[in-house]
Amino acid sequence: MKIARTLIAILIATLFAINILAQAPGEDRVLAYFQAFNSGSAEQVESFAQANFTPQALQRHNADERRAMFDQLRGAHGKFTVAGVRTSNSGLDVDVRDENGETLQFRFTIEPAPPHRIAGLGINIGGGREEGPQLPPLKLPSDFSAPLDAYIRQLPDFSGSVLVAKNGEIQFEKAYGLASRRFNVANKTSTRFNVGSITKDFTRAAIGQLAQAGKLKVDVPILTYLPNYPNKEVAQKITIQQLVDHRSGLGDVFTPRFFETNNLRYRTLQSYIDFFASDPLQYEPGKGQRYSNYGYVVLGAIIEAVSGEDYFDYIQKHVFDPAGMSGSGFFDVQKIVPDLAVGHTRKENEWLENTLVRPGPRGIPAGGSYSSARDLLNFDRALRAKKLLDDQWTRWFFKGDAQGSRVSAGGSPGVNAAVASDGVWTVVVLTNIDPPTGEKFAEALAEALKI
């Protein structure tokens, strides 16, 4: 039974004042996690993990990796104050505020049977995420094709493509809904969808390739490669790694000021830099962490500078082609391109096409590329087979564990895409509707497959 309530917890020093309402399964462990975190002791956090995480969760990341995660979070955010706890399909979502007033959402996967240990932990920087519809529980038998198809068909207004593969072999692949409501064109398994921020994975892979080739270093200031960056003081402070990790202090692209202009005018990455470079930093580089689409635009400009190639051409030649992503690309919204899904967003119960809220006519290094579900499977397999990066830089891409679990998602009006994989199972869900239905369904499917 779903528990609909909110728990307010106030941290005083390192103690929790917890209300006396009945707790959801695993909630005591989740709250104790923050108590351990706020102690400031990495050893105490590791002791908590050993006592409260499932064996599978402990195997997914070793003690050194957990220590690195603690050090990064503690350094960027300080202590956390719990603002709310609510149930989800896979466990518990916890909204917290850090010492800078920033909101984050921790997503705890809880094993369904007692003792309800923590089976997974994810963090959404920025919080404030739309909840969307509550999805029904998803349980899959060994032969899950028919039950999964029936489950998807009862999701309200679902429109997209779903793929499940095991060891690279496709077990399920179907498309649903309409690629164009205007012309009543159905989605197909070959249809290419706007994958939103999954595009950042392609940009990150390109940075890794150029570092592997000795053409750039990730720990040097961006001014090294962009000597004409309009704000030289900022460019001297920020490193490439900080751009990759969203720790640069740079802000967003999708601001009111941006949408007050004609987004079709932004045809080069330099046009974005000219527009945003004068914006003040949100915080000193390395002193915080906040999602930055503009930071990835700067990464794209660095790729152009050190490779001598146009960013879009580089990704096509060095990422899409070697990964076998034959249908993927950055497509001009002003041109007629076959087999592309049009994004549909709801406003006052009416469906609208999302053309006017795209980032420029072709997308940007932070989002807006198009791919099919099978192409994204090929990208994941190419990464794990080290076809795109060598062992060192594959580990860098996966943040330390080349064979570990990977979750990537993107969402904006009329766009919601997600990929989850663990080296055995791969789940791809692409939709041309508003978030978060596609991502929530991908999470439920990944949990049912124990990814």
N, C-alpha and C positions, 0 to 999 in steps of 0.2 A: 504494500500500500504506500502510495506517495505521501510524504509529509509536507504539507504546505504551511510553512511558518518561517519567521526570521528570528535568528538569535543574535542579540546584541551583547558583545563581550568587550569590556574595557580593560586594557592592560595598565596596571599600576606596577611600575618597575618590571618584574618578571612574573607577576602573579595574575591569574585570571579570576575575574569575578563572573561566574557562570550561573545563568538562571537555572531554575529547577524543573524546567519543562523536560519531558521525556526526550532523550537524545536519539538521533538517527544512528543506524549501525555505523560504527567507525568514527563517530563524531568526537568521542573522548580522545581517540588517538590523534585526530586532526588538530584539535585544540592544544593537545600536549606538544605537537610538532612546533607550534608557534612559541610555546613556552620555552622549549629547548633552543629554538632559533634566537629568541630575544635574550638568552643568557649570554650570548656573545662568544660561546665556547664551541669551536668546531668539534672538539672531542665529545661534548655532550650531545650535539646533533648526531654524530656518528653512533653513539650508544643508543640514542632513540631509534635510529634507522635499524640497527641490528635487532632491536626488541620489537619493532612495530611494522616493519616492511615484510612482504612475502619473500620467500627465497628467490623467486623469479625476478622480483624488483631489485633485490640486492645484487643479483648476477648481471643485471642490465647495465649497471654502472658500478665501478669499483670504489673503494674508500677514497682514493686520491681524487677521482672525478667528483664525488660528493663533496669533498673538501673544497675543490675549486668552485663548485656551484655556490657553496655557502659563502666563501670569501667574496665572490663576485656580487651576490645579492646583498650581503652585509655592507660591503663597501659602497654600493650604489644607493642603498635604501635605508640603512640603519635598522631600527626596530620596526616591527609591524604591529598595527592596531587592528584587531578583527572588527569588521563592521557588519558582517552578515554571513550566515551559513544557510545553504539551501540544498536540497537533494537534486540529483541529476540522474540520467539513465544509468550511469556507471558508478556513481558514488556521491561526492559532495563538492559543491562549488563554494569557495570562501572568498568574499570580498575583503580586502585589507587596505589600509592607508599606511604609507611609509612616513618617515620623519620629515620629508619634504612636502607632504600633503598630496603626493601622487597616489592614484588608485591602481591597484593590481587585482587580478583574479587568479587564485590558486584553484586548480582542478584536481581533486584527489579521486583516483579510482580505488574503490573499496571492494575487497573480495566478498562475494555475496553470502557465503556461509560463515558461521562463527569460526575463528574469533574476529572476523571482520578486520583483517590487517590491511595496510595500505599497499595496493598493487601497482600504483603508478602516480606520478605527480607531474603536472604541467602548469605553466605560468603564462598568463595573458597580460602583457604589459599594457597599461592604459585603461583596462577595465571598461566599465560602462557599456558592455556589450548587450545588444538586444537579445532578449531571451527567446523570442519566437515561439512556435507551437510546441507543446509538450508531446514528444514522440512516444508511442507505445513501446513496451519492452520488446527486445529482439532476442530470440533464442534460435539457434540454427542447428538442425540435425546434421548428420554426416553427409546426407544427400540434400543439400540446401537450395538447389536451384529453384524449384517450384515454390517453396515457402518464402524465399527471399523475394521472388517476383511478386507474389501476392502481397507481401508486406509493403513493397514500394508502391504498388498500385493503390493502396489505401491511404497514402500520404497526401494531404490536401494540396492540390495544385502543383505536385512535383513535376518538374520538367528538367530533363538532363540525361546524363549517361553514367552508368554504373559498371565498374569492372572489379572482379576479384580474381587474383592469381595466386597460385601456390608453387613456389620454386620456379617462378617465371612462366608456368603453364596456366593459361586462362581457364578458370573454373566457372565463371559467370560473366556475361557481357551483354547488356541490353540498354536500349535507349527508350525514353519516355517523353511524352509531351511534345510541345511545338518549338521548333527552331525560330519560326516567325509566326506570331499571331496575326500580323497584318495580312500575310498571304497564306495562312493555314498550312505551313510547311512543317512536317514532322521531323523531330530529331532522329538521327541515325547513330549507330555506333561509330561511324567515321566522322561525325560532325565535330568541328573544332569549336571549343568554347573559350571565352575569355577566362583565363585562370587567375586573374588578379595578382595578388602578391606572391604566388608561386613563382612568378617571373623573377623574383629576387634570388631564387635558387640558381637560375641560369646565370645571373650576374655574378653571384658568389663563386660559381664554378669557373667562370672566366677569369676572375681575379686570382683564383688558385692556380689556373693554368699559366698565367703570366708570371706569377711568383715562382712557380716550378721551373719555368724557362729562364729565370734570372733576370727578367725584364723589370721587375719591381720588387720592393720589399714592403711587407705589410706593417712594419713597425716604424715607418718614417712619415713625416708630415706630408700632407697632400700637396703642399707647395712645391715639393720635390718634382712632381710630375705635372703640376698645373701652375707654372710660374706666373701665368697671366691671370690667375684667379682674382676677381675684382676686389675681394676683401683679403688682403695678404696677411693681416694680423690673425684672422681666423684660420686661414690656410696653413699658417705656421704652427698652430696649436693642435690641429686634428690629424690623427694618423689614419691610415687606410683600415687598420684593424678596428678602430673605433667606429668608423663608418659601417663596417660589416656587422658589428655587434650592437648597433643603435646606441652607442655611447658617445656620440660626437657632439651633442648639444644642438645640432641642426634640427630644423623643424619639418613641417609637413609641406606637401605640394597642394593638397586639396583644402585651400583656405578660402574664405569669402572673397578676399582680394583677387585670388586666382580666377574664381568663377565669375567675377565681374568683368573679366576680359573675355575675348574670343579665344577659346582654347584651341581652335584650329590654327592659330598663328604660331604655336609652339612646334616647329618642325625640326629643330635641332636641339641637342642637349645644351648647347651654349645659350640658347634662348631662355631656357629655364634658369641657368646660372645667372644670366644677366638680370632676371626678374627677382630671384630669391637671395642672391649673395649678400645683399645689404641688410637682410633681416638680422636682428640681434640673436645671439646664442641663447638657448633656453636654459643652459647651465654650462659650467666649465667642462670642456671635454674630459671624459674619463671619470667625472664626479657624479654621474647619474646614468640612467638608461631610460630612453623614451623612443618609441617607434618613430622612425624618420624616413618617410618616402623620399624627401629631398636628398638625404644622405646617399641613397642608392642612385639618384641621378648623378651625383658627383662621382660615384664609383664608375658609372657608365662613361663619364667624360675622361676619367683616368684610363679606362680600357682603350678608348679611342687614342689618347695621347701616346701610350706606350706601345700599342700594337700598330699604329699607323692606319688602322681600319675604322670605318664607320661602325658604331656599336652594333647596330642591327645586323650588318653584314658579318661582323665577328661572331655573334651568337649563332647565326645560321651556319656558318662555315665550321666553327670549332666546337660547338655544343650540340646543336640540333642534328647536323649531318652525321657526325661520328656516333651519336647515340641512337641513330636509326629513327629519328623523329621526323619522318618524311612529310607529315601534314602540318607541322608547327611553324609559326612565324609571327611577325609583327605586321598586321594587315591594315592598310589605310582605310579608314572608315568612309572616306569619300568615294572609294572604288567598289565595284561589284565583285565580290569574291564568293565563289560557290562553297556550299557546305559549311558556312559559318552560322553559329547560333546568335541571334539577336538578343541582347539582354532586355528583360522585362521587369519593370519595377512598379509596385503598387503605390498609388497616391489617391487617397479618399475613395478606396474600393474600385479604382479604375486602373487598368494596365496601361503603362506608358513605356515606350522604348527609351533606353538609357543613353542614347547617342550623345546627348548634350553634357553628360557628366563623365565622359571618358577623359583620360589624361592625354590630350593632344590627339592628332589624327592617327598616330601609329602606336600609341602606348609609350612607355618609358622604361628604363631599367628597373623601376620599382614595381611595375605592374602593367597589364594591358596586352600581354602576348596571348596568343591563341594556341591551343593544343587539344588533341583528342585524348581520350582515356588510355588508349593503347600506347600512344606516344609517351605519356607520363610513366607508364609501366616501363617502357624502354629506357627512359631517362634514369629511373631508379636502378634498373639492372645494369646500365652502363656505369653508373657511379660505383656500385658494389663490385663490379668486375674490373674496376680500375681502368676503364677505357678512356675516361676523361681526365683523370688525375692519377699520379702515382700514389704509392702507399702513404707517404708522409702527408701529401696534400689532400688525399681522400680522408685521412683522419682529421685533418684541419677542417674540412668541409663538414664532417659529421661531429665536430666538436669533441674529438678524442676517441671515438669508437666507430671504426669503419663498418662493423657488422651489427651495430646496435639499432634500436628502433628509431624511426624517423617519422615525424609528422609535420606536414607543411600545408598551409591553408591560405586562402585569399577570399576577400569579400568586399563588395561595394554594391551600390544599387544595381540590381539586375545581374549580379555576379556572385557566385559562391562555389568555391572549389576546394577540395581537400584530397591529400594523399597520405596514407598511413602504411608503413611497411616495417618489417623486422628482419628482413633477409630471407624469410620463408613465405609469409603471407604479404600480399600487397593489395591494398584497397584504394580505388580511385573513384571519387564522386565529383562529377562536374555538373553544374546547373546554370541555367540562364534566368534565375529568379533571385529575389532578395535573400540576403543572409537572415538567419543562420541555419535554415532547414537543411541545406546540403551538408554543411560542416557537422551539424549535430547528428545527422544520419550516418555520416562517415565515422564519427566517434562511436556510435552505437554498434555499427557493423564491425569496426576494429575490435571493440570490446568483446563482441560475441565470438570473434575468431581468436581472442586472447593475444592480440598484437601488443 
